Amino acid sequence: MRAAIYTSKGPANEVLQIVDRPAPLPAAGEVRVKLAFSGVNPSDVKSRAGVASRGSSYAEVIPHSDGAGVVDLLGADVPAEWLGRRVWVFNAQWERPFGTAAEYVTLPLAQVVPLPDETSFEVGASIAIPLMTAMYAVQTCGSLLGKTVLIPGAAGSVGFYATQLAAMAGARVIAVVSNDEKAVLARSAGASEVILYRSENLVERVQALTAGRGADYVIEVDVAAHAAHYGSLLTFDGKAVIYGTGTPQITMPFGPLIVGFVTMVFFIVYRLPPAALKTVLDGVSAALARPGFQHPPTAIYTLEDIAAAHQQVERGANAKVLIRL
């Protein structure tokens, strides 16, 4: 099979290689998926660059955790009805060396989810980390009917889904984006208001839009950028649900957080506890079945152009980046 690999960390165009490798065989309880698309996420890019430590102990890594395709081979103890089934996969390269940037991947059946016939493989490869992250973040907020949710990075893949899910749940969403093009995308997902953080003061705009009250929730892509302002961005007893940061260290002023009874919830989608994972997967299936549910725009690359795909993710382009296999 053709696969992209790296054997050392560094810039995408220096360390990523296209190679031929034997197609893997599924172990007991596993299936093999012939992949149509592989999804590229910021965590994949950070791992390859050496910014994150994931996969650092492996001699050779096939990157990426998300993908979609067709089950073409079953391991022992897997029910026969899985053969030929369209599926999407998650956590493919979490705590293991071989992910979805290849023509085939083998995974435990618990990490393989049926993909509805009406849902494209492009969407299937887009939903694992982004939609699962957004789903857990929104579910963690609880009832959102009549609440105000602030979503930085609302035009990114996670932010787009979080905006849509929060709006569907009855929230007023204030999106935070960098430019007018991304503002249009955030509004299409359901944002009621948009703040352009490069030209507007975030705290002042949130205070103005909420009549000085602050948002009930923040679904946070960059805690390092915004935690210092949670005392002003959030209402009393508000909650920040945090899935990302721009820097590995964060600084927070104690006073505004304790006086404001601010709750901060950190999570990583790779390690959702079993009960939470089931709730998230059920939520994803329900969202996919909902008429008119939207997905972010995609940017599709060939496997040979995987370095360019990684570079687009590093630039923060407002599209879900995929590799066609």
C-alpha positions in Angstrom: 0.0 0.0 0.0 1.0 3.6 -0.4 1.5 5.5 2.8 2.9 8.8 4.1 5.4 8.4 6.9 7.9 10.4 8.9 10.8 9.0 10.9 11.8 12.2 12.6 10.1 15.4 13.6 10.4 18.6 11.6 9.0 20.8 8.8 6.4 19.0 6.6 8.4 19.3 3.4 11.5 17.9 5.0 10.3 14.9 7.0 7.2 13.6 5.2 7.8 10.8 2.7 5.6 8.6 0.4 6.5 4.9 0.6 5.2 1.5 -0.2 4.4 -0.8 2.8 2.7 -4.1 3.1 -1.1 -3.7 3.7 -1.8 -4.4 7.4 -3.8 -7.4 8.6 -6.4 -7.0 11.3 -5.9 -8.7 14.6 -8.7 -10.3 16.6 -11.4 -7.8 17.3 -10.1 -5.5 14.5 -11.2 -4.6 11.0 -9.2 -3.3 8.1 -10.5 -0.2 6.4 -9.7 0.7 2.8 -9.5 4.4 3.2 -11.0 6.9 0.7 -9.9 10.1 2.6 -7.7 10.9 5.6 -8.4 14.0 7.7 -5.6 16.4 8.7 -6.0 18.1 12.1 -3.9 20.6 14.0 -2.9 17.9 16.5 -1.5 15.8 13.6 0.6 18.8 12.4 1.9 19.6 15.9 2.9 16.0 16.4 4.8 15.9 13.1 6.5 19.2 13.8 7.6 18.2 17.2 5.4 20.7 19.0 3.5 17.9 20.7 5.1 14.7 22.1 2.6 12.3 20.7 4.3 9.5 18.7 7.8 10.5 19.7 8.8 7.0 20.7 8.0 5.4 17.3 10.6 4.7 14.7 8.2 5.3 11.9 4.8 7.1 12.0 1.9 7.1 9.5 0.2 10.3 10.7 -3.5 11.3 11.1 -6.3 10.0 13.3 -9.4 10.7 11.2 -10.5 8.9 8.0 -13.4 7.2 6.1 -13.7 4.3 3.8 -15.0 0.7 3.5 -14.3 -2.3 5.7 -12.5 -4.8 3.5 -11.1 -7.4 5.9 -12.3 -8.7 9.3 -10.2 -10.0 12.2 -11.3 -12.9 14.3 -14.5 -12.4 16.4 -15.8 -9.5 14.2 -19.4 -10.0 13.0 -19.6 -10.8 9.3 -22.0 -7.9 8.7 -19.2 -5.4 9.0 -17.6 -6.6 5.8 -18.2 -4.0 3.0 -19.6 -1.4 5.4 -19.0 2.3 4.9 -17.4 3.7 8.0 -15.6 6.6 9.6 -12.8 6.1 12.1 -11.3 8.0 15.0 -8.2 8.0 17.2 -6.3 6.0 14.5 -2.9 7.3 15.5 -3.5 7.9 19.2 -1.0 6.0 21.3 0.0 3.9 18.2 2.3 4.6 15.2 0.1 4.0 12.2 -2.7 6.3 11.3 -4.9 7.1 8.3 -2.4 8.7 5.8 -2.3 5.4 4.0 -4.5 3.3 1.7 -5.4 0.9 4.6 -5.6 1.1 8.3 -6.5 -1.6 10.9 -8.3 -0.6 14.1 -10.3 -2.1 16.9 -14.0 -2.3 16.1 -14.7 0.2 18.9 -13.0 2.9 16.8 -15.0 2.3 13.7 -18.4 3.8 13.2 -21.0 3.2 10.4 -21.2 6.0 7.9 -24.7 6.7 6.6 -25.1 6.0 2.9 -26.1 9.6 2.2 -23.0 11.0 3.9 -19.9 11.3 1.7 -16.5 9.9 2.5 -15.2 13.5 2.5 -17.6 14.3 5.3 -16.8 11.0 7.0 -13.1 11.9 7.1 -14.0 15.4 8.5 -16.1 14.5 11.5 -14.0 12.6 14.0 -11.8 15.1 15.9 -13.7 18.2 14.8 -17.3 17.1 15.3 -16.6 14.9 18.3 -14.7 17.8 20.0 -17.5 20.2 19.3 -20.2 17.7 20.4 -18.5 17.1 23.8 -17.9 20.8 24.3 -21.6 21.7 23.7 -22.8 18.7 25.7 -20.6 19.8 28.6 -22.4 23.2 28.7 -25.7 21.5 29.5 -29.0 23.2 28.5 -28.2 26.1 26.1 -31.7 27.4 25.5 -31.6 31.1 25.9 -27.9 31.1 26.8 -25.1 33.1 25.2 -22.1 31.2 24.0 -18.8 32.8 22.9 -16.9 30.8 20.3 -13.4 31.9 19.4 -12.2 30.3 16.1 -15.8 29.9 14.9 -14.7 29.4 11.3 -12.4 26.6 12.1 -13.6 23.0 11.8 -14.3 22.6 15.5 -15.7 26.1 15.9 -17.9 25.7 12.9 -19.5 22.6 14.3 -19.7 24.1 17.8 -21.4 27.2 16.5 -24.0 25.1 14.6 -24.6 22.7 17.5 -25.0 25.5 20.0 -27.3 27.5 17.8 -29.4 24.3 17.2 -29.6 23.9 21.0 -31.2 27.4 21.3 -28.1 29.4 22.2 -27.2 32.9 21.0 -23.7 32.4 19.6 -21.2 35.2 19.5 -18.5 34.1 17.0 -14.9 35.4 17.1 -13.0 35.3 13.8 -10.2 37.1 12.1 -11.7 38.4 8.9 -14.9 39.1 6.9 -14.7 35.9 4.9 -14.6 33.8 8.1 -17.4 36.0 9.5 -19.7 34.9 6.6 -18.8 31.2 7.3 -19.6 31.6 11.1 -22.9 33.3 10.3 -23.8 30.5 7.9 -23.3 28.0 10.8 -25.7 30.0 13.0 -23.8 32.8 14.7 -26.0 35.6 15.8 -23.1 38.1 16.1 -19.5 38.1 14.9 -16.5 39.9 16.5 -13.5 40.5 14.2 -10.7 40.2 16.8 -8.0 41.9 14.7 -9.9 45.1 14.4 -12.2 45.1 17.4 -11.6 44.8 21.1 -12.9 41.4 22.2 -13.7 42.3 25.8 -15.4 45.6 24.9 -17.5 44.0 22.1 -18.6 41.1 24.3 -19.6 43.5 27.1 -21.5 45.6 24.6 -23.3 42.7 23.0 -24.3 41.3 26.4 -25.3 44.6 28.1 -22.3 44.2 30.5 -23.3 40.7 31.6 -20.8 38.6 29.7 -21.4 35.2 28.0 -22.6 32.2 29.9 -20.1 29.9 28.2 -16.9 30.1 26.2 -16.0 27.1 23.9 -12.3 27.8 23.7 -9.8 27.1 21.0 -7.0 29.1 22.5 -7.0 29.4 26.3 -3.6 31.1 26.3 -5.0 34.0 24.4 -8.2 34.5 26.3 -8.0 33.1 29.9 -6.7 36.4 31.2 -10.0 38.0 30.2 -12.5 35.3 31.4 -13.5 37.5 34.3 -14.8 40.0 31.8 -15.9 37.7 29.0 -18.0 35.4 31.2 -21.0 36.2 33.4 -21.0 35.3 37.1 -20.7 31.5 37.4 -19.8 31.2 33.8 -18.0 28.3 32.3 -15.1 28.0 29.8 -14.9 24.6 28.0 -11.4 24.4 26.7 -10.1 22.1 23.9 -7.0 24.0 22.7 -4.2 26.5 23.3 -1.9 28.5 21.2 1.1 28.1 23.6 1.9 25.3 26.1 1.9 27.6 29.1 -1.0 29.8 30.2 -1.2 32.7 32.7 -4.5 33.6 34.4 -5.3 36.3 36.9 -6.6 34.7 40.1 -8.8 37.5 41.3 -11.4 37.9 38.5 -11.7 34.1 38.2 -12.4 33.4 41.8 -14.7 36.5 42.3 -16.6 35.5 39.1 -17.0 31.8 40.2 -15.5 30.9 36.8 -15.5 27.2 36.0 -12.8 25.9 33.6 -13.2 22.5 32.0 -10.3 21.0 30.0 -10.6 18.0 27.8 -8.9 16.2 24.9 -11.2 14.2 22.6 -8.7 11.3 22.3 -9.3 10.4 26.0 -13.0 10.7 26.4 -14.2 8.3 29.2 -16.4 5.5 27.9 -19.7 6.9 29.0 -18.9 10.3 27.5 -17.6 8.7 24.3 -20.9 6.9 23.9 -22.9 10.1 24.4 -20.7 11.9 21.9 -20.9 9.2 19.3 -24.7 9.0 19.7 -24.8 12.8 19.3 -22.7 12.7 16.1 -24.9 10.0 14.6 -28.0 12.2 15.4 -26.4 15.2 13.8 -25.5 13.4 10.7 -29.1 12.2 10.3 -30.5 15.7 10.8 -31.7 17.3 7.5 -29.6 20.3 6.6 -26.8 19.7 9.0 -23.8 21.6 7.6 -20.1 20.7 7.4 -17.1 22.9 6.9 -15.8 23.5 3.4 -13.0 21.1 2.4 -9.6 21.5 0.8 -8.5 18.2 -0.8 -4.9 17.1 -1.6 -3.4 14.0 -3.0 -1.2 11.8 -0.8 1.8 13.0 -2.8 0.9 16.6 -1.7 0.6 15.8 2.0 3.3 18.3 2.9 1.2 21.1 1.3 -1.8 19.8 3.2 0.1 20.1 6.5 1.2 23.6 5.6 -2.3 24.7 4.9 -3.4 23.5 8.4 -0.4 25.4 9.9 -1.6 28.6 8.2 -4.9 28.2 9.8 -6.9 28.2 6.6 -10.7 28.1 7.1 -11.3 24.7 5.5 -11.2 21.1 6.6 -8.0 19.6 5.0 -8.3 16.1 3.6 -6.0 13.7 1.8 -7.6 11.7 -1.1 -6.4 8.1 -1.1 
